[in-house]
Amino acid sequence: MCGIVGFAGKAPLLDARRLSAMSAALAHRGPDAHGLRLWNAAGHDAADGEPGCVGLAHRRLSVIDLSPAANQPACNEDGTLWISYNGEFYNFEAGRPELERQGHQFRSRSDTETILHLYESCGIEETLRRMNGMFAFGLWDGRRRTLILARDRIGKKPLYYTVTPDGALLFASEIKALLASGRVPREPIDLAAFMQFWTFGYTVGERTLYPAIRRLLPGHFAVWKDGALSVSRYWDCPFNPEPSGRRSLDDLADELESLLCDAIRLRLIADVPLGLFLSGGVDSSLIAALTVKVAGRDLRAFTIAFPQQEFNEAPYALQVARHLGIRTTVLSVEEDLRAACGQIAAQFDEPFGDSSAVPTFFLSKLARRHVTVALTGDGGDELFAGYDSYADGLRLWGDRSQRRVFAKPRRGMERVWDLKRRLTPPGARLTAWGRLMAGRQRRRLFAPAFLRQIRGIDVAAERARWYLPAAQSDLLSRMQYVDVKTYLPDDILVKVDRMSMAHALECRSPLLDYRIAEFAARLPYEARFDASGRGKNLLRKVLSRHLPPALFERPKQGFAVPWAQWCQGDFGRGLRERWQRLRCPYFAAGSGEFLFPADHPGPSRLQWNAFAALPYLEGRP
């Protein structure tokens, strides 16, 4: 896993010093080696101090082939192709014999060169179709004077870019590196992205807080040539379930177990110590059980223990580990987590509203003392219907039998709120679904003048682009598809990438193998929910073959810290005082008391948002 930066322009743009500053901003992602290449307008290496028209830089975390031969930027045999690459191309070894028969020569055992030679052999689209992995890269084709950016299908690895007014393209793994270029304005902020953050907890799709900086979407590649940039999609998987009853649950479980075992096999390829995260929940327990099946019991699991028992999953993880016979290290967090929250929030370079970043940060920090790579259970909830929000959607808007299965006793304002949501027009249901705050909360948080200013902004526009491909599917499939295209890459995977790479730890997610995503998109309803309304039915079916159900059949427990409790004590008082000192016209005069009240609990889902936004608001005119 690594950090990448680069640029291309028709005229000289950046010198080696500035490109090095961009790369240095990503040193945490790749502490093992760094490299830089800079070319002038004639295509030759730029002289000392000479600004280049094209440049690539790389920060390396060594995982496969630890020798200097695998350092980057890497090139083909004649130096006409160069790449700065972040990620893992898991099935790279399968393609090497064919490429060698074609005459391609390899200098290392790394996966990086395989990308270059595949591109030489069959072009960018076929290369991407052959790659099973998590990746983001910039590839400079000197013969065609073309810079190509690409990102993996699911969006595991990040890739940000900006196009300057004169048509130059700059790219990087993280926003901070683009800001270090000196070519990206920090002001003004993108108000649509700002409101997406307050509405959903994250900026969505291509948007970031900075109008000039965009994300390359998962499953897309971009081609820059002569100052023009074109973006294309190379993969998608709209959820289109097969009819119920066509295949038995046992048959589907056989196929899924086979796919998962192969996905795990590929993700065990490494020349460094490797372990796995284990919480004792369905997803991580399944990955642990099948990793034992694939690799035997010589592996190490990591779980994290918190002092607050309601947030502590370590006892469940230990029961699973004992049954599977795997070594487990319990990483106890004794320090005051609140002291690190500011550092954690800053890792995202823009406001980010998921407080589970806190335990993810500490688990990654402590696991990195023992391993360089960790397998995770990410993706199970989105692909196999594990979130409570899916049950809520079916309870409100499903067919008659679904509304009956997912019915809940509701009283008072809960009944009123349910009725309002149930009456939402069909075309607006996915737009309303997933919002963090109601209209009355918006009016308490934001100033009237600011609400008038943003009246025409459609915060759901980036989500709405994914409604149409799944429009003919059932409600559950539509909710899952929108999550796979937005919440998964823009929240979950951003969180895991930044928190793990803050400690130079590589996380690999077998459930997010694109073959498993395509398989999950075809699953019938009964493979997702059982007759009693319990989600992840197929995952539970596979897991029950390897673990007694008593070890994993328990209420879903989120990966969280007691943020709401902290906000009621001295910590919350300090946040309220900081908020009250703001000189930002966006917020209502009493918003600090609304967010962090002194005498009762505040809106917990918005309090982390407020904390995460403070560094970007303090001092802003």
ROLOVO-284419 format. One record per residue (C-alpha): residue number from 1; residue in one letter; x, y, z. Coordinates in Angstrom, 3 decimals. Example, Ala and Ser with C-alpha at 12.3 -4.5 7.8 and 13.67 -1.06 7.14 Angstrom:
% ROLOVO-284419
R   seq   type         xx         yy         zz
R     1      A     12.300     -4.500      7.800
R     2      S     13.670     -1.060      7.140
This chain:
% ROLOVO-284419
R   seq   type         xx         yy         zz
R     1      M      0.000      0.000      0.000
R     2      C      1.346      3.395     -0.892
R     3      G      0.811      7.067     -1.563
R     4      I      0.850      8.452     -5.099
R     5      V      1.049     11.930     -6.617
R     6      G      1.637     13.317    -10.085
R     7      F      0.766     15.890    -12.700
R     8      A      0.759     16.603    -16.424
R     9      G      0.474     19.904    -18.287
R    10      K      1.206     21.410    -21.677
R    11      A      3.553     23.947    -20.059
R    12      P      6.029     23.633    -17.164
R    13      L      4.082     23.389    -13.914
R    14      L      5.993     22.072    -10.859
R    15      D      9.647     21.573    -10.006
R    16      A     11.119     18.694     -8.026
R    17      R     10.933     20.624     -4.753
R    18      R      7.185     21.168     -5.053
R    19      L      6.527     17.609     -6.242
R    20      S      8.544     16.353     -3.279
R    21      A      6.381     18.448     -0.946
R    22      M      3.269     16.779     -2.360
R    23      S      4.855     13.377     -1.849
R    24      A      6.012     14.244      1.684
R    25      A      2.404     14.958      2.653
R    26      L      1.782     11.230      2.106
R    27      A      4.831      9.893      3.946
R    28      H      2.598      8.115      6.470
R    29      R      1.172      5.955      3.669
R    30      G      4.560      4.697      2.526
R    31      P      7.451      4.869      5.008
R    32      D      9.697      2.298      3.300
R    33      A     10.869      4.101      0.162
R    34      H     10.142      7.116     -2.014
R    35      G     10.830      8.018     -5.600
R    36      L     10.276     10.850     -8.068
R    37      R     10.466     11.378    -11.828
R    38      L     10.152     14.715    -13.621
R    39      W     10.138     15.382    -17.380
R    40      N     10.396     18.608    -19.331
R    41      A      8.480     19.642    -22.437
R    42      A     10.864     17.677    -24.674
R    43      G     10.201     14.481    -22.722
R    44      H     13.665     14.424    -21.144
R    45      D     14.493     14.342    -17.442
R    46      A     14.130     17.833    -16.033
R    47      A     17.355     19.495    -14.888
R    48      D     17.879     20.502    -11.264
R    49      G     15.485     23.334    -10.437
R    50      E     13.739     23.117    -13.811
R    51      P      9.930     22.934    -13.645
R    52      G      8.563     19.887    -15.363
R    53      C      5.571     19.385    -17.625
R    54      V      5.008     15.869    -16.273
R    55      G      5.892     14.368    -12.940
R    56      L      5.229     11.254    -10.861
R    57      A      6.145     10.581     -7.242
R    58      H      5.598      7.664     -4.912
R    59      R      5.723      6.729     -1.223
R    60      R      6.104      2.975     -0.748
R    61      L      4.824      0.560      1.850
R    62      S      6.657     -2.642      0.917
R    63      V      4.370     -5.684      0.894
R    64      I      5.258     -7.833     -2.151
R    65      D      8.917     -8.054     -3.259
R    66      L     10.629     -6.022     -0.578
R    67      S     13.695     -5.327     -2.742
R    68      P     14.558     -1.950     -4.328
R    69      A     13.670     -3.485     -7.705
R    70      A     10.003     -2.973     -6.831
R    71      N     10.357      0.715     -5.937
R    72      Q      8.333      3.273     -7.852
R    73      P      7.704      5.171    -10.067
R    74      A      8.243      2.073    -12.216
R    75      C      8.728      1.840    -15.968
R    76      N      8.631     -0.651    -18.832
R    77      E     11.775     -1.888    -20.599
R    78      D     12.347      1.160    -22.826
R    79      G     11.171      3.803    -20.356
R    80      T      8.229      4.964    -22.450
R    81      L      5.648      3.982    -19.812
R    82      W      5.796      5.012    -16.158
R    83      I      3.429      4.348    -13.265
R    84      S      2.847      5.493     -9.706
R    85      Y      0.575      2.888     -8.190
R    86      N     -1.184      2.350     -4.854
R    87      G     -2.794     -0.972     -4.008
R    88      E     -2.714     -4.659     -4.739
R    89      F     -3.346     -6.469     -8.028
R    90      Y     -4.133     -9.799     -6.394
R    91      N     -4.205    -12.021     -9.489
R    92      F     -1.108    -10.500    -11.106
R    93      E      0.863    -13.746    -11.087
R    94      A     -1.683    -15.453    -13.337
R    95      G     -0.967    -13.023    -16.178
R    96      R      2.808    -12.973    -16.061
R    97      P      3.546    -16.184    -18.064
R    98      E      1.502    -14.968    -21.038
R    99      L      3.200    -11.570    -20.966
R   100      E      6.643    -13.190    -20.777
R   101      R      5.786    -15.329    -23.806
R   102      Q      4.953    -12.100    -25.626
R   103      G      8.471    -10.865    -24.895
R   104      H      7.847     -8.587    -21.936
R   105      Q     10.653     -8.512    -19.397
R   106      F     10.228     -8.193    -15.634
R   107      R     12.753     -6.715    -13.222
R   108      S     10.916     -7.587    -10.009
R   109      R      8.353     -9.928     -8.470
R   110      S      5.925     -7.073     -7.785
R   111      D      2.488     -6.622     -9.288
R   112      T      3.308     -3.118    -10.546
R   113      E      5.133     -4.187    -13.699
R   114      T      2.263     -6.468    -14.695
R   115      I     -0.007     -3.430    -15.012
R   116      L      2.472     -1.701    -17.325
R   117      H      2.933     -4.733    -19.568
R   118      L     -0.786     -5.488    -19.694
R   119      Y     -1.400     -1.895    -20.774
R   120      E      1.237     -2.279    -23.506
R   121      S     -0.386     -5.501    -24.633
R   122      C     -4.116     -4.740    -24.532
R   123      G     -4.831     -1.128    -23.549
R   124      I     -6.294      0.414    -20.440
R   125      E     -9.875     -0.948    -20.469
R   126      E     -8.855     -4.583    -20.911
R   127      T     -6.111     -4.134    -18.307
R   128      L     -8.628     -2.888    -15.767
R   129      R    -11.062     -5.697    -16.576
R   130      R     -8.329     -8.253    -15.873
R   131      M     -7.312     -6.716    -12.550
R   132      N     -8.805     -8.208     -9.400
R   133      G     -7.688     -5.936     -6.626
R   134      M     -7.811     -2.638     -4.808
R   135      F     -5.889      0.076     -6.554
R   136      A     -5.454      3.619     -7.754
R   137      F     -2.742      4.664    -10.173
R   138      G     -1.437      7.295    -12.523
R   139      L      0.171      5.942    -15.701
R   140      W      2.182      8.193    -18.007
R   141      D      2.332      7.047    -21.633
R   142      G      5.249      9.025    -23.048
R   143      R      4.678      7.889    -26.607
R   144      R      1.109      9.182    -26.648
R   145      R      1.776     12.048    -24.219
R   146      T     -1.162     10.794    -22.189
R   147      L     -1.735     10.523    -18.441
R   148      I     -4.213      7.850    -17.339
R   149      L     -5.806      7.693    -13.889
R   150      A     -7.709      4.611    -12.714
R   151      R     -9.461      3.423     -9.576
R   152      D    -10.614     -0.049     -8.527
R   153      R    -14.187     -1.226     -9.018
R   154      I    -15.443     -0.858     -5.441
R   155      G    -13.407      2.185     -4.398
R   156      K    -11.066      0.673     -1.815
R   157      K     -8.211      2.985     -2.721
R   158      P     -8.640      6.765     -2.983
R   159      L     -7.769      8.996     -5.903
R   160      Y     -8.302     12.781     -5.981
R   161      Y     -7.549     15.140     -8.845
R   162      T     -7.798     18.737     -9.941
R   163      V     -7.712     20.394    -13.355
R   164      T     -6.150     23.865    -13.379
R   165      P     -7.570     26.744    -15.450
R   166      D     -4.916     26.156    -18.123
R   167      G     -5.815     22.456    -18.414
R   168      A     -3.084     20.840    -16.317
R   169      L     -4.024     17.735    -14.311
R   170      L     -2.762     16.999    -10.784
R   171      F     -3.626     13.857     -8.808
R   172      A     -2.923     12.354     -5.382
R   173      S     -4.022      9.711     -2.918
R   174      E     -5.212     12.330     -0.426
R   175      I     -6.442     15.908     -0.549
R   176      K     -3.563     17.185      1.598
R   177      A     -1.063     16.329     -1.139
R   178      L     -2.974     18.335     -3.742
R   179      L     -3.115     21.303     -1.370
R   180      A      0.669     20.994     -0.927
R   181      S      1.115     21.624     -4.661
R   182      G      0.356     25.324     -4.190
R   183      R     -1.883     25.117     -7.258
R   184      V     -5.208     24.388     -5.569
R   185      P     -7.223     27.183     -3.917
R   186      R     -8.519     26.452     -0.407
R   187      E    -11.333     29.009     -0.676
R   188      P    -14.237     29.129     -1.152
R   189      I    -15.793     25.885      0.034
R   190      D    -18.210     23.827     -2.042
R   191      L    -21.524     24.529     -0.294
R   192      A    -23.196     21.484     -1.875
R   193      A    -20.439     19.255     -0.456
R   194      F    -20.677     21.057      2.883
R   195      M    -24.407     20.348      3.064
R   196      Q    -23.874     16.731      1.962
R   197      F    -21.619     16.347      4.980
R   198      W    -24.268     17.701      7.351
R   199      T    -27.022     15.693      5.663
R   200      F    -25.340     12.295      5.249
R   201      G    -22.124     12.539      7.263
R   202      Y    -19.786     12.550      4.256
R   203      T    -19.251     14.246      0.915
R   204      V    -20.734     12.181     -1.881
R   205      G    -19.378     10.948     -5.198
R   206      E    -17.040     13.309     -6.994
R   207      R    -17.464     16.230     -4.612
R   208      T    -15.112     17.359     -1.859
R   209      L    -15.152     20.406      0.388
R   210      Y    -12.851     22.095     -2.154
R   211      P    -14.572     23.042     -5.440
R   212      A    -11.362     22.489     -7.429
R   213      I    -10.749     18.963     -6.091
R   214      R    -12.732     15.981     -7.269
R   215      R    -12.689     12.241     -6.549
R   216      L    -12.357      9.784     -9.376
R   217      L    -15.366      7.516     -8.927
R   218      P    -14.886      3.795     -8.253
R   219      G    -14.916      1.682    -11.392
R   220      H    -13.800      4.641    -13.530
R   221      F    -10.688      5.746    -15.371
R   222      A     -9.687      9.142    -16.747
R   223      V     -7.515     10.031    -19.732
R   224      W     -5.683     13.382    -19.973
R   225      K     -4.191     14.528    -23.262
R   226      D     -3.291     18.006    -24.507
R   227      G     -5.119     19.735    -21.676
R   228      A     -8.386     17.816    -22.045
R   229      L     -9.666     15.225    -19.542
R   230      S    -12.238     12.530    -20.292
R   231      V    -13.678     10.205    -17.642
R   232      S    -15.156      6.772    -18.426
R   233      R    -16.754      3.962    -16.458
R   234      Y    -15.430      0.434    -16.931
R   235      W    -17.497     -1.516    -14.350
R   236      D    -20.850     -1.520    -12.603
R   237      C    -23.103     -4.076    -10.930
R   238      P    -26.708     -2.893    -10.522
R   239      F    -28.593     -5.185     -8.159
R   240      N    -30.875     -7.388    -10.229
R   241      P    -31.901    -10.388     -8.101
R   242      E    -32.728    -13.723     -9.655
R   243      P    -36.233    -15.057     -8.958
R   244      S    -36.842    -16.645     -5.581
R   245      G    -36.721    -20.433     -5.503
R   246      R    -34.552    -20.864     -8.581
R   247      R    -31.628    -22.124     -6.459
R   248      S    -31.541    -23.521     -2.958
R   249      L    -29.861    -21.672     -0.108
R   250      D    -27.373    -24.550      0.205
R   251      D    -26.419    -24.203     -3.457
R   252      L    -25.901    -20.449     -3.082
R   253      A    -23.869    -21.047      0.082
R   254      D    -21.611    -23.496     -1.769
R   255      E    -20.907    -20.923     -4.474
R   256      L    -20.298    -18.118     -2.011
R   257      E    -17.940    -20.205      0.116
R   258      S    -15.939    -21.163     -2.959
R   259      L    -15.700    -17.526     -4.094
R   260      L    -14.714    -16.338     -0.626
R   261      C    -12.035    -18.986     -0.209
R   262      D    -10.461    -17.942     -3.491
R   263      A    -10.711    -14.262     -2.563
R   264      I     -8.947    -15.012      0.724
R   265      R     -6.290    -17.124     -1.012
R   266      L     -5.415    -14.192     -3.258
R   267      R     -5.321    -11.779     -0.317
R   268      L     -2.876    -13.934      1.630
R   269      I     -0.099    -13.247     -0.886
R   270      A      2.445    -11.082      0.938
R   271      D      6.111    -10.980      1.913
R   272      V      5.360     -9.342      5.276
R   273      P      3.517    -10.437      8.446
R   274      L     -0.232    -10.754      7.918
R   275      G     -3.145    -11.006     10.358
R   276      L     -6.856    -10.284     10.532
R   277      F     -9.271     -8.105     12.437
R   278      L    -11.754    -10.069     14.532
R   279      S    -14.740     -8.524     16.316
R   280      G    -16.801    -11.666     16.837
R   281      G    -19.523    -10.443     14.476
R   282      V    -20.763    -12.369     11.434
R   283      D    -18.484    -10.769      8.826
R   284      S    -15.125    -10.879     10.591
R   285      S    -15.873    -14.326     12.046
R   286      L    -16.636    -15.661      8.578
R   287      I    -13.373    -14.273      7.195
R   288      A    -11.495    -15.808     10.135
R   289      A    -13.144    -19.217      9.717
R   290      L    -12.504    -19.395      5.986
R   291      T     -8.945    -18.111      6.366
R   292      V     -8.327    -21.046      8.714
R   293      K     -9.813    -23.323      6.065
R   294      V     -7.602    -21.870      3.311
R   295      A     -4.346    -21.328      5.198
R   296      G     -4.492    -23.460      8.313
R   297      R     -4.281    -22.131     11.842
R   298      D     -0.928    -20.369     11.652
R   299      L     -2.349    -16.860     11.597
R   300      R     -2.903    -14.073     14.049
R   301      A     -6.124    -12.247     14.858
R   302      F     -6.486     -8.838     16.486
R   303      T     -9.358     -7.446     18.453
R   304      I     -9.670     -4.309     20.505
R   305      A    -10.971     -3.998     24.054
R   306      F    -12.468     -0.822     25.473
R   307      P    -13.086     -0.107     29.169
R   308      Q    -16.778      0.635     28.515
R   309      Q    -18.383     -2.810     28.333
R   310      E    -21.259     -1.719     26.106
R   311      F    -18.676     -0.970     23.388
R   312      N    -16.415     -3.962     24.082
R   313      E    -16.608     -6.855     21.607
R   314      A    -13.417     -8.558     22.754
R   315      P    -15.145    -11.361     24.752
R   316      Y    -17.099    -12.454     21.645
R   317      A    -14.004    -12.349     19.461
R   318      L    -12.074    -14.497     21.932
R   319      Q    -14.788    -17.161     21.912
R   320      V    -14.629    -17.330     18.108
R   321      A    -10.826    -17.448     18.117
R   322      R    -10.715    -20.267     20.683
R   323      H    -13.139    -22.352     18.651
R   324      L    -11.104    -21.821     15.457
R   325      G     -7.802    -22.389     17.232
R   326      I     -6.147    -19.173     16.103
R   327      R     -3.826    -16.942     18.068
R   328      T     -5.496    -13.732     19.158
R   329      T     -4.004    -10.545     20.485
R   330      V     -6.394     -8.395     22.477
R   331      L     -5.336     -4.804     22.183
R   332      S     -6.540     -2.949     25.261
R   333      V     -7.008      0.774     24.907
R   334      E     -6.334      2.360     28.266
R   335      E     -5.489      5.873     27.115
R   336      D     -8.035      8.660     26.927
R   337      L     -9.353      8.339     23.396
R   338      R    -10.662     11.885     23.435
R   339      A     -7.135     13.262     23.335
R   340      A     -6.604     11.770     19.870
R   341      C     -9.931     12.783     18.328
R   342      G     -8.545     15.986     16.829
R   343      Q     -5.684     14.087     15.182
R   344      I     -8.137     11.513     13.868
R   345      A    -10.504     14.083     12.389
R   346      A     -7.591     15.860     10.676
R   347      Q     -6.597     12.707      8.770
R   348      F     -9.580     13.124      6.434
R   349      D     -8.630     16.585      5.063
R   350      E    -12.314     17.578      5.056
R   351      P    -15.167     17.155      7.552
R   352      F    -16.011     13.469      7.993
R   353      G    -18.957     12.380     10.106
R   354      D    -18.304      8.786     11.156
R   355      S    -17.157      8.528     14.778
R   356      S    -16.264      4.842     14.336
R   357      A    -13.053      6.276     12.874
R   358      V    -11.867      6.496     16.497
R   359      P    -11.781      2.752     17.305
R   360      T    -10.580      1.998     13.746
R   361      F     -7.639      4.331     14.311
R   362      F     -6.631      2.633     17.556
R   363      L     -7.113     -0.904     16.250
R   364      S     -4.906     -0.086     13.247
R   365      K     -2.296      1.600     15.427
R   366      L     -1.997     -1.340     17.777
R   367      A     -2.168     -4.054     15.085
R   368      R      0.657     -2.375     13.166
R   369      R      3.016     -3.269     15.988
R   370      H      2.707     -6.897     14.905
R   371      V      1.715     -7.046     11.201
R   372      T      1.818     -5.001      8.016
R   373      V     -1.333     -6.454      6.402
R   374      A     -4.721     -7.221      7.979
R   375      L     -7.789     -8.931      6.512
R   376      T    -11.112     -7.287      7.387
R   377      G    -14.817     -8.085      7.109
R   378      D    -15.766     -4.834      5.355
R   379      G    -18.565     -5.068      2.803
R   380      G    -20.799     -7.691      4.403
R   381      D    -23.497     -5.267      5.511
R   382      E    -23.871     -3.521      2.150
R   383      L    -23.635     -6.593     -0.088
R   384      F    -25.651     -9.007      2.058
R   385      A    -28.215     -6.685      3.703
R   386      G    -26.922     -6.378      7.246
R   387      Y    -27.920     -2.832      8.153
R   388      D    -30.927     -2.050     10.310
R   389      S    -31.745      0.754      7.872
R   390      Y    -32.742     -1.841      5.263
R   391      A    -35.235     -3.348      7.681
R   392      D    -36.563      0.153      8.432
R   393      G    -37.011      0.868      4.735
R   394      L    -38.928     -2.383      4.226
R   395      R    -41.007     -1.671      7.322
R   396      L    -42.065      1.677      5.882
R   397      W    -42.253      1.057      2.143
R   398      G    -42.032     -2.695      1.531
R   399      D    -44.848     -4.956      0.397
R   400      R    -47.507     -6.113      2.849
R   401      S    -45.612     -9.189      4.051
R   402      Q    -42.404     -7.194      4.578
R   403      R    -44.205     -4.489      6.532
R   404      R    -45.643     -7.227      8.748
R   405      V    -42.280     -8.967      9.315
R   406      F    -40.449     -5.753     10.153
R   407      A    -43.230     -4.094     12.148
R   408      K    -42.177     -2.385     15.390
R   409      P    -44.289     -1.116     18.275
R   410      R    -44.342      2.665     17.873
R   411      R    -45.794      5.327     20.135
R   412      G    -46.356      9.059     20.220
R   413      M    -44.027     11.040     17.974
R   414      E    -42.474      7.828     16.637
R   415      R    -45.830      6.954     15.068
R   416      V    -46.204     10.458     13.656
R   417      W    -42.695     10.367     12.240
R   418      D    -43.289      6.932     10.702
R   419      L    -46.524      8.127      9.101
R   420      K    -44.782     11.116      7.524
R   421      R    -42.030      8.907      6.152
R   422      R    -44.482      6.295      4.916
R   423      L    -46.329      8.949      2.928
R   424      T    -43.136     10.038      1.164
R   425      P    -43.753      9.802     -2.617
R   426      P    -42.042      6.741     -4.169
R   427      G    -39.679      8.874     -6.236
R   428      A    -38.394     10.702     -3.156
R   429      R    -37.951      7.778     -0.765
R   430      L    -34.312      7.060     -1.515
R   431      T    -33.624     10.792     -1.418
R   432      A    -34.986     11.051      2.113
R   433      W    -33.493      7.742      3.228
R   434      G    -30.195      8.002      5.121
R   435      R    -30.447     11.653      6.159
R   436      L    -29.006     12.512      9.561
R   437      M    -31.303     15.371     10.485
R   438      A    -34.870     16.497     10.107
R   439      G    -36.020     19.888      8.903
R   440      R    -36.506     21.248     12.418
R   441      Q    -32.900     20.365     13.283
R   442      R    -31.687     22.186     10.170
R   443      R    -33.557     25.290     11.313
R   444      R    -31.965     25.116     14.770
R   445      L    -28.487     24.561     13.400
R   446      F    -28.280     26.937     10.441
R   447      A    -28.881     30.669     10.209
R   448      P    -32.011     31.755      8.271
R   449      A    -29.929     33.719      5.765
R   450      F    -27.742     30.690      5.080
R   451      L    -30.793     28.447      4.595
R   452      R    -32.051     30.915      2.002
R   453      Q    -28.616     30.904      0.333
R   454      I    -28.575     27.108     -0.083
R   455      R    -32.257     26.726     -0.953
R   456      G    -31.520     25.695     -4.526
R   457      I    -28.831     23.128     -3.665
R   458      D    -29.816     19.491     -4.214
R   459      V    -27.712     17.627     -1.644
R   460      A    -28.912     14.256     -2.959
R   461      A    -27.922     14.846     -6.590
R   462      E    -24.768     12.701     -6.375
R   463      R    -26.778      9.898     -4.776
R   464      A    -29.630     10.291     -7.256
R   465      R    -27.388      9.407    -10.210
R   466      W    -27.420      5.823     -8.902
R   467      Y    -31.202      5.553     -8.536
R   468      L    -31.870      5.000    -12.235
R   469      P    -29.677      1.904    -12.866
R   470      A    -31.580      0.076    -10.104
R   471      A    -34.981      1.645    -10.792
R   472      Q    -36.559     -1.628    -11.948
R   473      S    -35.291     -3.647     -8.974
R   474      D    -37.049     -4.258     -5.680
R   475      L    -36.801     -1.736     -2.840
R   476      L    -34.130     -3.651     -0.899
R   477      S    -31.933     -3.935     -3.993
R   478      R    -32.265     -0.221     -4.680
R   479      M    -31.219      0.642     -1.126
R   480      Q    -28.240     -1.726     -1.282
R   481      Y    -27.113     -0.486     -4.683
R   482      V    -27.150      3.167     -3.613
R   483      D    -25.144      2.220     -0.495
R   484      V    -22.582      0.287     -2.552
R   485      K    -22.156      3.326     -4.793
R   486      T    -22.152      6.006     -2.072
R   487      Y    -22.036      5.039      1.610
R   488      L    -19.535      2.196      1.130
R   489      P    -16.865      4.066     -0.901
R   490      D    -17.494      7.556      0.500
R   491      D    -17.797      6.671      4.196
R   492      I    -16.772      3.113      5.171
R   493      L    -13.813      2.720      2.839
R   494      V    -12.591      6.286      3.359
R   495      K    -12.601      5.623      7.107
R   496      V    -10.703      2.323      6.831
R   497      D     -8.166      3.683      4.343
R   498      R     -7.289      6.832      6.296
R   499      M     -7.227      5.204      9.721
R   500      S     -5.145      2.212      8.629
R   501      M     -2.785      4.184      6.404
R   502      A     -2.201      6.701      9.188
R   503      H     -0.143      3.831     10.644
R   504      A      1.075      2.331      7.338
R   505      L     -1.161     -0.712      7.772
R   506      E     -2.651     -2.340      4.675
R   507      C     -6.231     -3.611      5.037
R   508      R     -7.570     -6.203      2.595
R   509      S    -11.276     -7.029      2.336
R   510      P    -12.144    -10.435      0.820
R   511      L    -15.884     -9.695      0.864
R   512      L    -15.206     -6.781     -1.504
R   513      D    -13.738     -8.958     -4.227
R   514      Y    -15.624     -7.743     -7.301
R   515      R    -16.723    -11.311     -8.098
R   516      I    -18.481    -11.475     -4.741
R   517      A    -20.114     -8.089     -5.360
R   518      E    -21.467     -9.374     -8.689
R   519      F    -22.657    -12.559     -6.991
R   520      A    -24.390    -10.617     -4.201
R   521      A    -26.136     -8.357     -6.710
R   522      R    -28.009    -11.404     -8.092
R   523      L    -29.116    -12.900     -4.774
R   524      P    -32.840    -13.517     -4.247
R   525      Y    -34.581    -11.903     -1.302
R   526      E    -34.514    -15.032      0.897
R   527      A    -30.693    -15.158      0.676
R   528      R    -30.567    -11.681      2.189
R   529      F    -33.354    -11.767      4.808
R   530      D    -34.766    -14.882      6.413
R   531      A    -38.440    -15.369      7.216
R   532      S    -38.064    -13.711     10.627
R   533      G    -36.513    -10.551      9.173
R   534      R    -32.900    -11.260     10.072
R   535      G    -30.366     -9.937      7.546
R   536      K    -27.268    -11.544      6.020
R   537      N    -29.061    -14.868      5.801
R   538      L    -26.604    -16.379      3.313
R   539      L    -23.525    -15.268      5.259
R   540      R    -24.979    -16.858      8.384
R   541      K    -25.652    -20.045      6.430
R   542      V    -22.006    -20.307      5.362
R   543      L    -20.689    -19.361      8.794
R   544      S    -22.869    -21.977     10.548
R   545      R    -20.843    -24.636      8.703
R   546      H    -17.739    -23.540     10.621
R   547      L    -18.959    -22.080     13.924
R   548      P    -21.771    -22.973     16.334
R   549      P    -24.512    -20.357     15.846
R   550      A    -24.368    -19.538     19.565
R   551      L    -20.987    -17.883     18.953
R   552      F    -22.270    -15.329     16.445
R   553      E    -26.056    -15.117     16.795
R   554      R    -26.390    -11.961     18.847
R   555      P    -27.768     -8.440     18.270
R   556      K    -25.713     -6.330     15.902
R   557      Q    -23.195     -4.180     17.769
R   558      G    -21.681     -1.210     16.021
R   559      F    -17.959     -0.443     16.150
R   560      A    -18.177      2.684     18.271
R   561      V    -16.998      4.758     21.213
R   562      P    -19.151      6.511     23.852
R   563      W    -19.130      9.813     21.970
R   564      A    -22.564     10.888     23.249
R   565      Q    -21.429     10.354     26.838
R   566      W    -18.253     12.354     26.316
R   567      C    -20.267     15.252     24.954
R   568      Q    -22.163     15.564     28.247
R   569      G    -19.080     16.252     30.378
R   570      D    -16.091     18.574     30.330
R   571      F    -15.212     17.513     26.799
R   572      G    -18.639     18.592     25.552
R   573      R    -18.414     21.851     27.493
R   574      G    -15.180     22.663     25.685
R   575      L    -16.758     21.910     22.322
R   576      R    -19.756     24.106     23.143
R   577      E    -17.443     26.988     24.022
R   578      R    -15.454     26.555     20.816
R   579      W    -18.656     26.476     18.802
R   580      Q    -19.984     29.604     20.505
R   581      R    -16.770     31.464     19.610
R   582      L    -17.237     30.760     15.906
R   583      R    -17.606     33.763     13.647
R   584      C    -19.225     31.820     10.847
R   585      P    -22.391     33.184      9.237
R   586      Y    -23.638     29.715      8.332
R   587      F    -24.923     28.844     11.804
R   588      A    -27.716     30.085     14.029
R   589      A    -26.863     32.058     17.161
R   590      G    -28.014     29.253     19.459
R   591      S    -26.505     26.380     17.515
R   592      G    -23.841     25.689     20.149
R   593      E    -26.466     25.095     22.828
R   594      F    -28.459     22.957     20.392
R   595      L    -25.455     20.751     19.559
R   596      F    -23.873     20.542     23.020
R   597      P    -26.544     21.348     25.620
R   598      A    -25.385     21.741     29.209
R   599      D    -28.238     19.965     30.988
R   600      H    -29.396     17.131     28.717
R   601      P    -28.096     14.879     25.892
R   602      G    -27.703     16.549     22.517
R   603      P    -28.267     15.209     18.986
R   604      S    -25.605     12.483     19.081
R   605      R    -25.566     11.883     15.320
R   606      L    -24.702     15.534     14.724
R   607      Q    -22.228     16.028     17.559
R   608      W    -19.336     14.205     15.886
R   609      N    -20.146     16.121     12.694
R   610      A    -19.843     19.364     14.624
R   611      F    -16.540     18.287     16.142
R   612      A    -15.170     17.175     12.758
R   613      A    -16.222     20.450     11.121
R   614      L    -14.718     22.769     13.752
R   615      P    -11.155     22.913     12.325
R   616      Y    -12.562     23.953      8.946
R   617      L    -14.842     26.609     10.458
R   618      E    -12.634     28.273     13.039
R   619      G    -11.204     31.432     11.603
R   620      R    -13.292     31.183      8.425
R   621      P    -14.826     34.592      7.520
